[in-house]
Amino acid sequence: MSNSALSHFNSAGEAHMVDVGDKAVTQRAAICEGFIEMLPDTLALIMAGNHKKGDVLGIARIAGIMASKKTADLIPLCHPLPITHVDIQLQPQPEANRVHCLTTVKTNGQTGVEMEALMATQIALLTIYDMCKAVDRGMVIQGVRLLEKSGGKSGHWRLG
């Protein structure tokens, strides 16, 4: 793939922020998912709400929401966006010893919110890791991916 096919590189191959000034403002949304696998006892602790640090999933949800709003501060070529909605669902899956994170981010803007949804998912899962690492350092964050996006010139996209 040549640099000209990548929008964050100019014709000289230099990194730059894409000019979205001429793009139409449209409703945009992105849905992402990810998982954190853990020991059964760790998941049981989270589900029972007995963790000494407090409500693990509630704190992770707030961390994910905060992260979505800070995406442009951490990823150099992302545009700051006026996020209109963030929904983070953290669902324990005892049969798989994991927590599933499903994140939806929305905006009315000139560029999409895929990065904001991915950031929110990653940070929500990382917060679970942080809060539980004292009892389970072997937790694994995996499967973080974009499931769907809508809005903008490229329209609707859905995974597989």
Secondary structure, DSSP 8 states (H G I E B T S, - for coil): --GGGSTTB-TTS-B-----TTS--EEEEEEEEEEEE--HHHHHHHHHT--TT--HHHHHHHHHHHHHHTHHHHSTT-----EEEEEEEEEEEGGGTEEEEEEEEEEEESS--HHHHHHHHHHHHHHHHHHHTTT-TT-EEEEEEEEEEE-STT--EE--
